[in-house]
Amino acid sequence: MKVALLSDCYLPRLGGIEVQTHDLAQHLRLAGHDVEVFTATRGSQGEMHGAVTVVDGVPVHRMAARMPWELPVNPFAPAELRRRLAEGGFDVAHVQTGVVSPFAWDATRVALGIGLPTAMTWHCMLAGVAPAFRVAGFVRRWAARGVAMSAVSDVAAAPLRRLLGPASTVGVLPNGIDVGRWTVGAVPREPGPLRLVTAMRLAARKRPTALVELVADAARTAGRCSVTLTILGEGPDRRKVEALVRRRGLDWVSLPGRVSRDELRQRYAAADVYLSPARLESFGIAALEARTVGLPVIARSGSGIGEFVTHGVNGLVVSSDSEMAEAIARLAAEPQAVARMRAWNVAHQPTQDWPNVAALAVAEYERAVGLVRR
């Protein structure tokens, strides 16, 4: 199969959709498929206006334009995109979309216009914007015209199913990870405080300041020197988090910044528990990676993390910040509970391994082809 992957954002930008699209391209190639990427993101040397770069063996069509802050937007791309898709011999288009994805949506209209079977994966929680999509109507029209819709988790798929109604099928195409790369086996725990870790973009949606506050509450409950917290990542709220840490005198909080995947694995292996405070987490790639290393995950209910964390078995699912603080304080006093959940995670690998996810993607492509034929 020859696959066109279409995404507003791609490498060298770093983020969930960017990395997932890149890794999907690699694993589709390993499975014997031909893949090209189309994006509104400039190349590492500023390539745009349709320049083709090659990233890890995959041709990347840089349909970017000169925009303020290098935004991945190009309202002039559709004409050239239409020509390339029509002449490229593609069997299917796979659109990666979020709540606002102008290039991906233009690409969907182009693919439908030339009769190219199209799959669309939603990497977001529609949440409060679902009514606006219902009024706009374009998502329902795309589904009616044969777009094979999917989302990265069942939680993310639920509002999309309500939006489209019972006549449309919304599949689940989870994000993937290299399970073997994140597996480290049993790691002896050194005595000391409960070592908490998280990896996130330091932005309001991920709630890093709320995380610091609730862990501080847990530390007060559990006692002095009961926990440490490492927050890995960068983002616009970094200064706000640093100021909070200084103001509260929380010398047990560290912010090392963004680290490589290898260092991230090492830091997870040296920690005890992974925290995910975000309310609108459509999947939770970092949490899955930490769970694969072995860490119990404490996450908010209603997020995609519930797809791979079962409360009391390999992590804890809580409904509020206060419940998360209580759970942290409890685990600080019960290291045997942490050890039990960690042993379960080490013994049971997750199913979201890339070969499995790539096979699910191909099934979505076949469904898209079938919908067009029908």
C-alpha positions in Angstrom: 0.0 0.0 0.0 1.2 3.5 -0.7 0.2 5.8 2.1 0.1 9.6 2.3 0.4 10.8 5.9 -0.9 14.3 6.3 -0.3 16.4 9.4 -0.1 20.1 10.2 3.0 19.5 12.4 6.0 17.2 11.8 9.6 17.0 12.7 11.7 19.0 13.4 8.9 20.3 15.6 8.6 18.1 18.7 5.2 17.1 20.1 2.8 14.2 20.4 1.4 14.3 16.8 4.8 15.1 15.3 6.6 12.1 16.9 3.7 9.7 16.5 3.4 10.5 12.7 7.1 10.0 12.3 7.2 6.7 14.1 4.1 5.5 12.3 5.8 6.2 9.0 8.8 4.2 10.1 6.8 1.2 11.2 4.6 1.2 8.1 7.8 1.1 6.1 9.1 -1.8 8.2 5.8 -3.6 7.4 6.5 -3.2 3.6 4.4 -0.2 2.8 5.4 2.9 0.8 5.0 6.1 2.8 5.3 9.9 2.1 4.5 12.7 4.5 2.8 16.0 3.7 3.0 18.8 6.3 2.8 22.5 6.8 5.9 22.5 9.0 9.2 23.8 7.6 12.2 21.6 7.4 15.3 21.8 9.6 16.9 24.2 7.2 13.8 26.2 6.7 12.6 24.3 3.6 9.0 25.2 2.5 6.9 25.9 -0.6 6.7 22.2 -1.4 10.3 21.3 -1.0 10.8 17.6 -0.4 13.2 16.6 2.4 14.0 13.0 3.5 13.6 12.2 7.2 14.8 8.7 8.2 14.2 7.4 4.7 10.7 9.0 4.3 10.0 11.8 1.7 8.5 14.8 3.5 6.6 17.3 1.4 7.1 20.7 3.1 3.9 22.5 2.1 4.8 25.4 4.5 4.5 29.1 3.8 6.2 32.1 5.5 4.0 32.8 8.5 4.4 34.7 11.8 6.1 32.5 14.5 6.5 29.8 11.8 2.9 28.7 12.3 2.1 25.4 10.4 -0.5 27.1 8.3 -0.7 27.6 4.5 -4.0 28.5 2.9 -2.3 28.3 -0.5 -1.3 24.7 -0.2 -4.4 22.8 -1.5 -3.8 23.3 -5.2 -0.3 21.9 -5.2 -1.3 19.3 -2.6 -4.1 18.2 -5.0 -1.7 17.8 -7.8 0.8 15.7 -5.8 -1.8 13.4 -4.3 -3.5 12.9 -7.6 -0.2 12.1 -9.4 1.5 10.3 -6.6 -0.2 6.9 -7.0 -1.4 6.8 -3.4 -3.8 4.1 -2.2 -4.9 6.0 0.9 -4.5 9.2 2.8 -4.2 9.2 6.6 -5.0 12.6 8.1 -3.7 13.4 11.7 -5.9 16.0 13.3 -6.4 17.9 16.5 -9.0 20.4 17.6 -7.6 23.1 15.2 -5.8 21.6 12.2 -6.3 23.9 9.2 -3.7 22.1 6.9 -5.1 18.6 7.9 -8.6 19.7 7.2 -7.6 21.2 3.8 -5.9 17.9 3.0 -9.1 16.0 3.9 -11.1 18.1 1.5 -8.5 17.7 -1.2 -8.3 13.9 -0.7 -12.1 13.5 -0.9 -12.2 15.8 -3.9 -10.0 13.5 -5.9 -11.7 10.3 -4.6 -8.7 9.1 -2.6 -9.7 6.8 0.3 -9.2 8.7 3.5 -8.6 7.7 7.1 -8.7 10.4 9.9 -7.3 10.0 13.4 -8.2 12.5 16.1 -5.5 13.1 18.7 -7.5 15.3 20.9 -10.4 15.5 23.4 -13.3 17.3 21.7 -14.8 18.1 25.1 -16.3 21.6 25.1 -15.8 22.2 21.4 -18.1 19.3 20.3 -21.2 21.7 20.0 -19.2 24.0 17.7 -18.3 21.0 15.4 -21.9 19.9 15.5 -23.1 23.3 14.3 -20.3 23.6 11.6 -21.2 20.1 10.3 -18.1 19.5 8.3 -17.0 16.4 10.3 -20.3 14.7 9.8 -20.1 15.5 6.1 -16.7 14.0 5.8 -17.9 10.8 7.6 -20.9 10.7 5.2 -18.6 10.9 2.3 -16.6 7.9 3.4 -13.8 9.1 5.7 -12.8 6.3 8.1 -12.8 8.1 11.5 -10.8 7.0 14.5 -9.4 8.4 17.7 -6.4 7.6 19.8 -8.5 6.2 22.7 -12.0 5.1 23.5 -12.4 8.2 25.7 -11.4 10.5 22.8 -13.7 8.5 20.4 -16.8 8.9 22.6 -17.7 12.5 21.8 -16.8 11.9 18.2 -19.3 9.0 18.2 -22.0 11.2 19.7 -21.2 13.9 17.1 -21.5 11.5 14.1 -24.4 9.4 15.4 -25.0 5.6 15.2 -24.7 5.5 11.4 -21.0 6.1 11.5 -18.2 3.9 13.0 -15.4 5.5 15.0 -12.5 3.2 15.5 -9.7 3.4 18.1 -6.2 3.7 16.7 -4.0 4.1 19.8 -0.7 5.9 19.8 2.3 3.5 19.7 5.6 3.1 21.5 8.6 0.8 21.1 7.8 -1.5 24.0 11.2 -3.2 23.8 13.0 0.2 24.1 11.2 1.1 27.3 11.4 -2.3 29.0 14.0 -2.3 31.7 12.9 -5.3 33.9 13.0 -5.3 37.7 14.9 -2.5 39.3 15.9 -2.7 43.0 14.4 0.2 45.0 16.8 2.2 47.1 15.3 3.3 50.5 14.3 7.0 50.8 11.4 9.3 49.9 8.8 8.4 47.3 10.3 9.5 44.0 7.7 11.1 41.8 8.3 11.9 38.2 6.4 13.3 35.2 7.2 14.4 31.7 5.0 17.1 30.1 4.9 20.3 28.1 5.0 23.0 30.7 1.8 24.6 29.5 -1.5 25.4 31.2 -3.4 22.5 29.6 -1.0 20.0 31.2 -1.4 21.8 34.6 2.2 21.8 35.9 1.5 24.4 38.6 -1.5 22.5 39.9 0.7 19.4 40.0 3.3 21.2 42.2 0.6 22.4 44.5 -1.0 19.0 45.0 2.3 17.3 45.6 3.1 19.9 48.2 -0.2 19.1 49.9 0.7 15.4 49.8 4.1 16.1 51.3 2.5 18.0 54.2 0.3 15.0 54.9 3.0 12.4 54.6 5.6 14.3 56.5 8.8 16.2 55.8 11.2 14.5 53.3 8.5 12.0 52.3 8.6 12.8 48.5 10.6 14.2 45.7 9.3 15.4 42.4 11.0 15.6 39.0 9.2 17.5 36.2 10.8 16.8 32.8 10.0 19.0 29.8 9.9 22.6 28.6 7.2 25.1 27.8 5.8 28.6 28.2 4.9 28.0 31.9 8.4 27.1 33.0 9.0 30.5 34.7 5.7 30.3 36.5 6.5 26.8 37.8 10.0 27.9 38.9 8.6 30.9 40.7 6.1 28.8 42.5 8.8 26.4 43.6 11.0 29.2 44.9 8.1 31.0 46.7 7.0 27.8 48.4 10.5 26.7 49.3 10.1 23.3 47.6 13.7 22.3 47.3 12.6 18.7 46.6 11.2 19.7 43.2 13.6 19.7 40.2 13.0 20.8 36.6 15.8 19.3 34.4 14.1 20.4 31.2 13.7 18.3 28.0 15.8 15.2 27.9 16.5 12.4 25.3 14.4 9.3 25.2 17.3 7.3 26.6 17.8 9.6 29.6 14.0 9.7 30.1 14.0 5.9 30.4 16.8 6.0 32.9 15.0 8.6 35.0 11.8 6.6 34.9 13.8 3.5 36.0 15.2 5.4 39.0 11.8 6.8 40.1 8.8 5.2 41.9 5.6 6.7 40.6 4.6 8.6 37.5 2.0 11.4 37.8 -0.4 12.7 35.1 -2.5 15.7 36.4 -4.0 16.7 33.0 -7.8 16.5 32.8 -8.0 16.4 29.0 -5.5 13.8 28.1 -6.6 12.0 25.0 -4.0 9.2 25.3 -0.9 9.9 27.5 2.2 8.7 25.6 4.6 9.6 28.4 2.5 7.8 30.9 2.5 4.7 28.8 6.3 4.8 28.4 6.6 5.2 32.2 4.2 2.3 32.8 6.2 0.2 30.4 9.4 0.9 32.4 7.4 -0.3 35.4 6.2 2.8 37.1 2.7 2.8 38.7 0.8 5.7 37.2 -1.5 8.1 39.1 -3.8 9.8 36.6 -7.1 11.6 36.4 -10.3 9.8 35.5 -11.8 10.4 32.2 -8.5 10.5 30.3 -7.1 8.1 27.8 -4.6 6.8 30.4 -7.5 4.6 31.6 -6.9 2.5 28.5 -3.7 1.1 30.0 -3.9 1.8 33.7 -6.3 -0.2 35.9 -7.1 1.3 39.3 -5.4 -0.6 42.1 -3.6 -3.0 39.7 -0.9 -1.1 38.0 -1.7 2.4 39.0 -4.4 4.6 40.6 -7.1 6.6 38.8 -8.4 9.6 40.8 -11.2 12.1 40.2 -9.7 15.3 41.7 -6.4 17.0 42.7 -7.2 16.3 46.3 -7.6 12.6 45.6 -4.3 12.6 43.8 -2.6 14.2 46.8 -4.2 11.6 49.1 -3.0 8.8 46.8 0.5 10.1 46.8 0.6 10.4 50.6 -0.8 6.9 50.9 1.9 5.4 48.6 4.6 7.3 50.5 3.6 5.3 53.5 3.1 2.0 51.7 6.2 1.1 49.7 4.9 -2.4 49.4 1.9 -1.2 47.3 4.3 0.6 45.0 6.4 -2.6 44.7 3.3 -4.7 43.9 2.0 -2.4 41.1 5.5 -2.1 39.7 6.0 -5.9 39.6 2.7 -6.1 37.7 3.8 -3.6 35.1 7.1 -5.3 34.6 5.4 -8.7 34.2 2.7 -7.5 31.7 3.8 -5.6 28.6 1.2 -3.1 27.1 -0.5 -3.9 23.8 0.3 -0.6 22.3 3.5 -1.8 20.7 4.3 -0.3 17.3 3.9 -3.5 15.2 0.4 -3.9 16.7 -0.5 -0.2 16.2 0.8 -0.3 12.6 -1.4 -3.3 11.8 -4.4 -1.4 13.3 -3.6 1.5 11.0 -3.5 -0.7 8.0 -6.9 -2.0 9.0 -8.2 1.5 9.1 -6.8 2.1 5.6 -8.6 -1.0 4.3 -11.8 0.2 6.0 -11.3 3.6 4.2 -10.9 1.8 0.8 -14.0 -0.2 1.5 -16.1 2.9 2.4 -15.1 4.6 -0.9 -16.0 1.4 -2.9 -19.3 1.2 -1.2 
